[in-house]
Amino acid sequence: MTTEISNQKRSAVVFPKQQKVLAELGENIKLARLRRHYTQQLIAERTGLSRLTIRKIEAGDSTVSLGHYVSVLGVLGLVEDFAKVARDDELGRKLQDIALIGKQK
């Protein structure tokens, strides 16, 4: 019984709001590709991914690995943008400041 469970693929739970963000990311990737006059076939060849996977990425499919998204961003010259995600963690800084102020009292 445990063998059956371990062989099953797990998929992330993606809520509608999060799916909307992925769809926006996919659309942005598609627009960047079109601005460069790159075809899906060219992206597929440069990344080693299938055209189906490229279509899924452009649709914001949550089943595609993050590494594949990064690979496509790399071909588009946008991988540095990915490194900016969560760089300015406003909530985290506020929580950290609250904790530091609490220690001073």
C-alpha positions as CSV (number, residue, x, y, z in Angstrom):
1,M,0.0,0.0,0.0
2,T,2.8,2.5,0.8
3,T,4.4,1.7,-2.5
4,E,1.3,2.8,-4.4
5,I,1.1,6.1,-2.5
6,S,4.8,6.9,-3.0
7,N,4.6,6.3,-6.8
8,Q,1.7,8.8,-7.2
9,K,2.7,12.3,-8.3
10,R,2.0,15.0,-5.8
11,S,0.7,18.3,-7.1
12,A,0.7,21.6,-5.4
13,V,-2.5,23.1,-4.1
14,V,-3.0,26.3,-6.1
15,F,-5.8,28.6,-5.0
16,P,-7.7,30.7,-7.6
17,K,-5.8,33.9,-6.6
18,Q,-2.5,32.2,-7.0
19,Q,-3.6,30.7,-10.3
20,K,-4.3,34.2,-11.5
21,V,-0.8,35.2,-10.6
22,L,0.6,32.2,-12.6
23,A,-1.6,33.1,-15.5
24,E,-0.3,36.6,-15.5
25,L,3.3,35.3,-15.3
26,G,2.6,33.1,-18.3
27,E,1.1,35.9,-20.3
28,N,4.1,38.1,-19.5
29,I,6.4,35.4,-20.7
30,K,4.4,35.0,-23.9
31,L,4.4,38.7,-24.5
32,A,8.2,38.9,-24.0
33,R,8.6,36.0,-26.4
34,L,6.5,37.8,-29.0
35,R,8.3,41.1,-28.6
36,R,11.5,39.3,-29.4
37,H,9.9,37.6,-32.4
38,Y,10.8,34.2,-31.0
39,T,8.6,31.2,-31.8
40,Q,7.6,28.6,-29.3
41,Q,9.7,26.2,-31.3
42,L,12.8,28.3,-30.9
43,I,12.2,28.6,-27.1
44,A,11.7,24.8,-27.0
45,E,15.0,24.2,-28.9
46,R,17.0,26.5,-26.7
47,T,15.6,25.1,-23.5
48,G,15.4,21.5,-24.4
49,L,11.7,21.5,-23.5
50,S,8.8,20.4,-25.6
51,R,6.5,22.9,-27.3
52,L,3.7,21.6,-25.2
53,T,5.6,22.6,-22.0
54,I,6.2,26.0,-23.5
55,R,2.5,26.4,-24.2
56,K,1.8,25.3,-20.6
57,I,4.2,27.9,-19.2
58,E,2.6,30.6,-21.3
59,A,-0.7,29.5,-19.9
60,G,0.6,29.7,-16.3
61,D,0.2,26.0,-15.7
62,S,1.1,25.1,-12.1
63,T,2.2,21.6,-12.9
64,V,5.2,22.8,-14.8
65,S,8.4,22.9,-12.7
66,L,9.8,26.2,-11.5
67,G,13.1,25.2,-13.2
68,H,11.4,25.1,-16.5
69,Y,9.9,28.6,-16.0
70,V,13.4,29.8,-15.1
71,S,14.9,28.1,-18.2
72,V,12.5,30.0,-20.4
73,L,13.2,33.3,-18.6
74,G,16.8,32.7,-19.2
75,V,16.4,32.4,-23.0
76,L,14.3,35.6,-22.9
77,G,17.1,37.4,-20.9
78,L,14.8,37.9,-18.0
79,V,16.1,35.4,-15.4
80,E,17.5,38.3,-13.3
81,D,13.9,39.5,-12.8
82,F,13.1,36.2,-11.1
83,A,15.8,36.9,-8.5
84,K,13.9,40.0,-7.5
85,V,10.9,38.0,-6.2
86,A,10.5,38.5,-2.5
87,R,13.6,40.7,-2.3
88,D,11.7,43.6,-0.6
89,D,9.9,41.6,2.1
90,E,7.9,44.5,3.7
91,L,5.9,42.2,6.0
92,G,9.0,40.3,7.1
93,R,10.8,43.5,7.9
94,K,7.9,44.8,10.0
95,L,7.8,41.5,12.0
96,Q,11.5,41.6,12.5
97,D,11.3,45.2,13.7
98,I,8.5,44.3,16.1
99,A,10.6,41.5,17.5
100,L,13.7,43.7,17.9
101,I,11.7,46.4,19.7
102,G,10.2,43.8,22.0
103,K,13.7,42.7,23.0
104,Q,14.7,46.2,24.0
105,K,12.0,46.6,26.6
